[in-house]
Amino acid sequence: MVEFDANVNIDVALDAKEKGMKVVVFGSAAEAKGKTTRHSSGKTIFDIADLVVDTCVPIQDASVDLKNHQDKIGPLSTMAFVTCVWMTVTTVAEILAERGVKLHIHPSHNVPGDTTAKERLEDCLHEYKKRIAGV
């Protein structure tokens, strides 16, 4: 999960905006509300975002009260973040596939009888390497 006051995340987001990219932030709005930043710009990652996907994780990022203990356990942020990101990825993939875009998907190797998974993986990795060559 992107921490709201982590300087490197804010630097990357500002750089992306400068290059004309949209910045999407996944995080807990409740946790970030009223917090200040340590970044020299005076902005939090939520301030920079074009779109915020609120993971709705409660303050303290914990879910289970324990008898005779002040602090809770059972962090939720990782599960909420991963769920939100994969829901976004799958939705975008569905939209692109509906538009006829060829997607390069990392295939599962656990499907009985699938004899083309290795070939599809090689195709996927080849495309990935082409796209990141200049990065």
Order of alpha helices (4+ residues) and beta strands (2+ residues): alpha-beta-alpha-alpha-beta-alpha-alpha
